[in-house]
Amino acid sequence: MSTPRTHRRRPAVPLAGLVVLVVALAVAAAGVLGVRALVRGDDGQQVVAEFSDARGLVVDADVLIAGAKAGRISAIDLTSAGTARVTMRLHDGLEPPRADAQAAIRPADLLGDVVLDLSPGSAPGPLRGPVPISRTVNAPRLEQALETFDQPVRDGLRAIFVEGGRGLAGRGGDLARTLVALRPAVTATDGVLRELDSQQAALKSVVGSAGTAVHDLASTSSEGQRALVGLQRRLSTVAAERAPLRAGIGALPDTLAKVRSTTGALSGTVDRVVPLADELGELAPGLTTAAQRARPFLRQTARASGDLRPTLVALRRALTTGRGTFTSLTAGLNGLQATAPSLDATASAFEDAGPAISKGFFVNFADQGAEPGRQPLDVTADPARNYWRGAAVFSCEAFGVPIEPGCMTKAFGAP
């Protein structure tokens, strides 16, 4: 939930200062004619950025540059294209944004406050026009990340984050000092517990004897006396173990030194892990967006896999039952491959004789004519269709070979 902000009234500008300001604005306008997104005003410069979505951002929200407050949001408008046009007013004295400037809307805390991060850029030329939508982003907020969980989990996590944020708000320093102060105590406690763990047998005997003594004392005085005697014997047994106990207590300094060394190593590990955590924090918004966009695709893939299952089953059945057909097809293709050289030679022979055969059939026919479409021997005769009739006399000349004895052998090759 965003905390409402109070709008501040601008102080009145003296008349002399107003005249100087008008002159300065006229000079600046003449120098940057056509620049609409960057204008110097009475309280700084105005920058415009276009976002696909300005959800969560409100007028008078903070504008940050490199983590420091650099201005406020002065207006949020909806464009004709359905995008959000955000106007920000920066403090006076800041360098104008460059041509590669970027802007991002992100949460400021766990309570829902939103700020705008402006990266001025480093390009040689200044920014002309609004920061385009290709260089702006609205970072996912906590509620969007929680939408990936079920409703009970979302409610629980939201309560933990919100209440934890409220409880720790403004107490970061106190929490850090408390953890530092508790560190020696935790270390010492760990050493004592380790030593007690090594003396479990003796402590178990002591506790058991004490329980027996209390029970006996609660019964009768005589039995209580005997219990005390038994307790004395057991305490004597514990006293006999003074040497191991003394050795264990003497080893405590070495144990504490080892724990201190281990803690130092862990501190170095934490120092190396912090940059990695920062990088993961920067990647988190992109990963959240990718996960949200991938969800519809995964649903469609799941549905498609279900629809594809019957097809795969039918294909498997066809491949299984058609094994004999594929075997016969393989044999046929092998036979066709063996016949291919002969077919190739025959095709080559017809290719060489093709022009002469065509001329013999369609030019040197002895008789040619047209017949009507109705033919008694054609069951598919159509009156709208005509037939070509030709009579041919096959001779050696039809194949381009002079008529002489044995010319057909020459025309068709060896018999």
C-alpha positions as CSV (number, residue, x, y, z in Angstrom):
1,M,0.0,0.0,0.0
2,S,1.5,3.3,-1.1
3,T,1.8,6.0,1.6
4,P,0.1,9.2,0.5
5,R,2.4,12.1,0.0
6,T,1.6,15.7,0.8
7,H,2.0,18.2,-2.1
8,R,4.2,21.2,-1.4
9,R,3.3,24.6,-2.6
10,R,6.1,26.4,-4.6
11,P,7.3,29.6,-3.1
12,A,6.5,32.9,-4.9
13,V,9.2,34.2,-7.3
14,P,10.2,37.8,-6.9
15,L,9.5,40.1,-9.9
16,A,13.2,40.7,-10.6
17,G,14.1,37.1,-10.5
18,L,11.1,36.3,-12.8
19,V,12.5,38.7,-15.4
20,V,15.9,37.1,-15.2
21,L,14.3,33.7,-15.5
22,V,12.3,34.6,-18.6
23,V,15.5,35.9,-20.3
24,A,17.4,32.7,-19.4
25,L,14.5,30.6,-20.7
26,A,14.5,32.5,-24.0
27,V,18.2,31.9,-24.5
28,A,17.9,28.2,-23.6
29,A,15.0,27.8,-26.0
30,A,16.9,29.3,-28.9
31,G,19.8,26.9,-28.2
32,V,17.8,23.7,-28.0
33,L,15.0,24.4,-30.5
34,G,12.9,21.2,-31.1
35,V,13.9,19.5,-27.9
36,R,10.7,18.7,-26.1
37,A,11.7,16.3,-23.3
38,L,14.4,18.4,-21.7
39,V,13.5,22.0,-20.6
40,R,15.1,24.1,-17.8
41,G,12.5,25.7,-15.6
42,D,12.4,27.7,-12.4
43,D,13.1,24.7,-10.2
44,G,15.4,22.6,-12.5
45,Q,15.0,20.7,-15.7
46,Q,12.1,18.7,-17.0
47,V,12.7,15.2,-18.5
48,V,10.0,13.0,-20.2
49,A,10.1,9.2,-20.4
50,E,7.6,6.8,-22.1
51,F,6.7,3.6,-20.3
52,S,4.5,0.7,-21.4
53,D,3.0,0.6,-17.9
54,A,3.4,3.2,-15.1
55,R,1.5,1.1,-12.5
56,G,2.3,2.1,-8.9
57,L,3.9,5.4,-9.8
58,V,2.2,8.5,-8.5
59,V,2.7,12.3,-8.9
60,D,5.3,13.7,-6.5
61,A,7.1,10.4,-6.2
62,D,10.9,10.6,-5.9
63,V,13.3,10.5,-8.9
64,L,16.6,8.9,-8.0
65,I,20.0,9.2,-9.8
66,A,22.7,6.8,-8.6
67,G,20.5,6.2,-5.4
68,A,20.3,9.8,-4.5
69,K,17.1,12.0,-4.7
70,A,17.4,14.1,-7.8
71,G,13.8,15.3,-8.4
72,R,10.1,14.4,-8.4
73,I,7.4,13.2,-10.7
74,S,5.4,16.2,-11.9
75,A,2.9,14.5,-14.3
76,I,1.7,11.2,-15.6
77,D,-0.3,11.1,-18.8
78,L,-1.8,8.5,-21.1
79,T,-0.8,8.7,-24.7
80,S,-3.0,7.9,-27.7
81,A,-0.9,4.8,-28.2
82,G,-1.9,3.5,-24.8
83,T,1.5,4.1,-23.2
84,A,2.3,6.2,-20.1
85,R,4.1,9.5,-20.5
86,V,5.9,10.4,-17.3
87,T,7.2,13.9,-16.7
88,M,9.8,14.4,-14.1
89,R,11.3,17.6,-12.7
90,L,15.0,17.3,-11.7
91,H,16.8,19.6,-9.3
92,D,18.6,22.5,-10.7
93,G,22.4,22.1,-11.3
94,L,22.3,18.5,-12.6
95,E,23.8,17.6,-15.9
96,P,21.3,17.1,-18.7
97,P,20.6,13.4,-19.6
98,R,22.4,12.0,-22.6
99,A,21.0,10.4,-25.7
100,D,21.3,6.9,-24.2
101,A,19.5,7.7,-20.9
102,Q,17.4,5.0,-19.3
103,A,14.6,5.0,-16.8
104,A,13.1,2.3,-14.5
105,I,10.1,2.3,-12.2
106,R,10.9,0.1,-9.1
107,P,9.7,-0.5,-5.6
108,A,11.4,1.6,-2.9
109,D,10.5,-0.7,0.1
110,L,8.3,-3.6,1.1
111,L,5.4,-1.3,2.0
112,G,4.6,-0.5,-1.6
113,D,6.3,2.9,-2.2
114,V,7.5,3.3,-5.8
115,V,10.3,5.5,-7.2
116,L,11.7,6.2,-10.6
117,D,15.4,5.4,-11.2
118,L,17.0,7.6,-13.9
119,S,20.3,6.7,-15.5
120,P,21.6,9.8,-17.3
121,G,23.7,7.8,-19.8
122,S,27.1,8.6,-21.2
123,A,26.5,9.3,-24.9
124,P,28.3,12.3,-26.5
125,G,25.0,14.0,-27.6
126,P,22.2,15.2,-25.3
127,L,18.8,13.6,-25.0
128,R,16.4,14.9,-27.7
129,G,12.8,13.9,-27.1
130,P,11.4,11.6,-24.5
131,V,13.4,8.6,-23.2
132,P,11.9,5.9,-25.6
133,I,10.0,2.9,-24.4
134,S,12.8,0.6,-25.6
135,R,15.0,2.1,-22.7
136,T,12.4,2.1,-19.9
137,V,11.1,-0.7,-17.7
138,N,8.6,-1.1,-14.9
139,A,10.3,-3.6,-12.5
140,P,8.1,-6.3,-11.0
141,R,6.9,-5.6,-7.5
142,L,6.5,-8.0,-4.6
143,E,2.8,-8.8,-5.3
144,Q,3.7,-9.8,-8.9
145,A,6.4,-12.2,-7.7
146,L,3.9,-13.6,-5.2
147,E,1.5,-14.4,-8.0
148,T,3.6,-17.4,-9.0
149,F,2.5,-19.2,-5.8
150,D,-0.9,-20.5,-4.7
151,Q,-3.2,-18.3,-2.7
152,P,-2.4,-19.6,0.8
153,V,1.3,-19.3,0.1
154,R,0.9,-15.8,-1.3
155,D,-1.1,-14.7,1.8
156,G,1.5,-16.2,4.2
157,L,4.5,-14.7,2.3
158,R,2.8,-11.3,2.0
159,A,2.1,-11.2,5.7
160,I,5.7,-12.2,6.6
161,F,7.3,-9.6,4.3
162,V,4.9,-6.7,5.2
163,E,5.0,-7.3,9.0
164,G,8.8,-8.0,8.9
165,G,9.3,-4.8,7.0
166,R,7.3,-2.8,9.4
167,G,9.0,-4.4,12.4
168,L,12.5,-3.8,11.0
169,A,11.8,-0.4,9.4
170,G,14.4,2.1,10.7
171,R,16.1,-0.5,13.0
172,G,18.8,-1.8,10.6
173,G,21.6,-0.4,12.7
174,D,20.1,-1.8,16.0
175,L,19.7,-5.2,14.4
176,A,23.3,-5.2,13.1
177,R,24.7,-4.2,16.5
178,T,22.6,-6.9,18.2
179,L,24.0,-9.6,15.9
180,V,27.5,-8.4,16.5
181,A,27.0,-8.4,20.3
182,L,25.5,-11.9,20.3
183,R,28.3,-13.4,18.3
184,P,30.7,-14.1,21.2
185,A,27.9,-15.5,23.3
186,V,26.8,-17.9,20.5
187,T,30.4,-19.0,20.0
188,A,30.9,-19.7,23.7
189,T,27.6,-21.5,23.9
190,D,28.5,-23.7,20.9
191,G,31.8,-24.7,22.7
192,V,30.0,-25.5,26.0
193,L,27.4,-27.6,24.2
194,R,30.1,-29.5,22.3
195,E,31.9,-30.3,25.6
196,L,28.6,-31.3,27.3
197,D,27.9,-33.6,24.3
198,S,31.3,-35.4,24.9
199,Q,30.3,-36.0,28.6
200,Q,26.8,-37.4,27.9
201,A,27.4,-40.7,29.8
202,A,28.5,-39.0,33.0
203,L,25.7,-36.5,32.9
204,K,23.1,-39.2,32.2
205,S,24.3,-41.1,35.3
206,V,24.0,-37.9,37.4
207,V,20.5,-37.1,36.2
208,G,19.3,-40.7,36.6
209,S,20.7,-40.8,40.2
210,A,19.1,-37.5,41.1
211,G,15.7,-38.7,39.8
212,T,16.0,-41.9,41.8
213,A,17.0,-40.0,45.0
214,V,14.0,-37.6,44.7
215,H,11.6,-40.5,44.2
216,D,13.0,-42.3,47.2
217,L,12.9,-39.2,49.4
218,A,9.2,-38.8,48.5
219,S,8.5,-42.4,49.7
220,T,9.8,-42.9,53.3
221,S,12.6,-41.5,55.3
222,S,14.5,-44.8,55.5
223,E,14.2,-45.3,51.8
224,G,15.3,-41.6,51.4
225,Q,18.4,-42.2,53.5
226,R,19.3,-45.2,51.3
227,A,18.8,-43.1,48.2
228,L,21.1,-40.4,49.6
229,V,23.7,-43.1,50.1
230,G,23.3,-44.2,46.6
231,L,23.5,-40.7,45.4
232,Q,26.7,-40.2,47.3
233,R,28.2,-43.3,45.6
234,R,27.2,-41.9,42.2
235,L,28.6,-38.5,43.0
236,S,31.8,-40.2,43.9
237,T,31.8,-41.9,40.5
238,V,31.4,-38.5,38.9
239,A,34.2,-37.1,41.0
240,A,36.4,-39.9,39.7
241,E,35.8,-38.5,36.3
242,R,37.3,-35.1,37.2
243,A,40.4,-35.6,35.1
244,P,38.4,-36.0,31.8
245,L,36.2,-33.1,32.8
246,R,39.2,-30.9,33.6
247,A,40.8,-31.9,30.2
248,G,37.6,-30.9,28.4
249,I,37.4,-27.5,30.1
250,G,41.1,-27.0,29.4
251,A,40.4,-27.7,25.7
252,L,37.8,-25.0,25.6
253,P,40.3,-22.2,24.6
254,D,41.5,-24.2,21.7
255,T,38.0,-24.9,20.7
256,L,37.1,-21.2,20.9
257,A,40.2,-20.3,18.8
258,K,39.1,-22.8,16.1
259,V,35.6,-21.4,16.2
260,R,37.0,-17.9,15.8
261,S,39.1,-19.0,12.8
262,T,36.1,-20.6,11.2
263,T,34.0,-17.5,11.8
264,G,36.7,-15.4,10.1
265,A,36.7,-17.7,7.1
266,L,32.9,-17.5,7.0
267,S,33.2,-13.7,7.0
268,G,35.5,-13.8,4.0
269,T,33.0,-16.1,2.3
270,V,30.2,-13.7,3.0
271,D,32.2,-10.8,1.5
272,R,32.6,-12.8,-1.7
273,V,28.9,-13.9,-1.7
274,V,27.6,-10.3,-1.4
275,P,28.5,-9.2,-5.0
276,L,27.0,-12.4,-6.3
277,A,23.8,-11.7,-4.4
278,D,23.7,-8.1,-5.9
279,E,24.0,-9.6,-9.4
280,L,21.2,-12.0,-8.7
281,G,19.1,-9.1,-7.4
282,E,19.6,-7.3,-10.7
283,L,18.7,-10.4,-12.7
284,A,15.6,-11.1,-10.6
285,P,13.2,-8.7,-12.4
286,G,14.1,-10.1,-15.8
287,L,13.8,-13.7,-14.6
288,T,10.4,-12.9,-13.1
289,T,9.2,-11.4,-16.4
290,A,10.5,-14.3,-18.4
291,A,8.7,-16.8,-16.0
292,Q,5.4,-14.9,-16.4
293,R,5.7,-14.8,-20.2
294,A,6.7,-18.5,-20.4
295,R,3.6,-19.7,-18.4
296,P,1.1,-19.4,-21.4
297,F,3.6,-21.1,-23.7
298,L,4.1,-24.0,-21.3
299,R,0.3,-24.4,-21.0
300,Q,-0.1,-24.5,-24.8
301,T,2.8,-27.0,-25.0
302,A,1.1,-29.2,-22.4
303,R,-2.2,-29.2,-24.3
304,A,-0.4,-29.8,-27.6
305,S,1.4,-32.8,-26.1
306,G,-1.9,-34.3,-25.1
307,D,-3.4,-33.8,-28.5
308,L,-0.3,-35.2,-30.2
309,R,-0.4,-38.5,-28.1
310,P,-3.2,-40.2,-30.3
311,T,-1.2,-39.3,-33.4
312,L,2.0,-40.8,-32.1
313,V,0.1,-44.0,-31.0
314,A,-1.4,-44.3,-34.5
315,L,2.0,-43.7,-36.2
316,R,3.6,-46.4,-34.0
317,R,0.8,-48.8,-34.9
318,A,1.2,-48.0,-38.6
319,L,5.0,-48.6,-38.4
320,T,4.5,-51.8,-36.5
321,T,1.9,-53.3,-38.8
322,G,3.6,-52.0,-42.0
323,R,6.9,-53.7,-41.3
324,G,6.3,-56.3,-44.1
325,T,5.3,-53.5,-46.5
326,F,8.5,-51.7,-45.8
327,T,10.5,-54.9,-46.3
328,S,8.9,-55.4,-49.7
329,L,9.4,-51.8,-50.6
330,T,13.1,-52.2,-49.7
331,A,13.4,-55.2,-52.0
332,G,11.6,-53.4,-54.8
333,L,13.9,-50.4,-54.5
334,N,16.9,-52.6,-54.5
335,G,15.7,-54.3,-57.7
336,L,14.9,-50.9,-59.3
337,Q,18.4,-49.8,-58.4
338,A,19.8,-52.9,-60.1
339,T,17.7,-52.1,-63.2
340,A,18.7,-48.4,-63.2
341,P,21.8,-48.8,-65.5
342,S,19.7,-50.5,-68.2
343,L,16.9,-47.9,-67.9
344,D,19.5,-45.2,-68.1
345,A,20.9,-46.6,-71.3
346,T,17.4,-47.0,-72.8
347,A,16.5,-43.4,-71.9
348,S,19.8,-42.2,-73.5
349,A,19.0,-44.1,-76.7
350,F,15.5,-42.6,-76.9
351,E,16.9,-39.2,-76.1
352,D,19.3,-39.4,-79.1
353,A,16.5,-40.6,-81.4
354,G,13.8,-38.3,-80.0
355,P,14.0,-35.5,-82.7
356,A,13.9,-38.0,-85.5
357,I,11.0,-39.9,-83.9
358,S,9.0,-36.7,-83.4
359,K,9.6,-35.6,-87.0
360,G,8.6,-39.0,-88.3
361,F,5.3,-39.1,-86.3
362,F,4.1,-35.5,-86.5
363,V,5.7,-34.2,-89.8
364,N,6.1,-37.2,-92.2
365,F,2.8,-38.9,-91.4
366,A,1.2,-40.3,-94.6
367,D,-2.3,-39.3,-93.5
368,Q,-3.6,-36.8,-90.9
369,G,-7.1,-35.5,-90.1
370,A,-9.6,-34.4,-87.5
371,E,-12.5,-36.5,-86.2
372,P,-15.6,-35.4,-84.3
373,G,-15.9,-36.0,-80.6
374,R,-18.5,-38.7,-80.9
375,Q,-16.6,-42.0,-81.4
376,P,-18.3,-45.3,-81.1
377,L,-15.3,-47.0,-79.5
378,D,-14.8,-44.3,-76.8
379,V,-17.2,-44.6,-73.9
380,T,-16.1,-41.2,-72.7
381,A,-16.7,-39.5,-76.0
382,D,-17.6,-35.8,-75.8
383,P,-19.2,-33.9,-78.7
384,A,-17.3,-30.8,-77.6
385,R,-14.0,-32.5,-78.1
386,N,-12.3,-33.4,-81.4
387,Y,-9.9,-36.3,-82.1
388,W,-6.7,-36.2,-84.1
389,R,-6.3,-39.0,-86.6
390,G,-3.0,-39.9,-88.2
391,A,-1.8,-42.8,-90.3
392,A,1.9,-43.6,-90.3
393,V,4.1,-46.0,-92.2
394,F,7.0,-47.2,-90.2
395,S,10.2,-47.3,-92.1
396,C,13.8,-46.7,-91.5
397,E,13.4,-43.1,-92.7
398,A,11.0,-42.4,-89.8
399,F,14.0,-43.0,-87.6
400,G,16.5,-41.0,-89.6
401,V,18.1,-44.0,-91.3
402,P,18.2,-44.4,-95.1
403,I,16.2,-47.3,-96.5
404,E,18.5,-50.2,-97.3
405,P,18.9,-53.8,-96.3
406,G,19.4,-54.1,-92.6
407,C,18.5,-50.4,-91.9
408,M,16.1,-51.3,-89.0
409,T,19.0,-53.0,-87.3
410,K,20.8,-49.7,-87.5
411,A,17.8,-47.8,-86.3
412,F,17.1,-49.9,-83.2
413,G,20.6,-51.4,-82.7
414,A,21.5,-55.0,-82.5
415,P,18.4,-57.4,-82.3
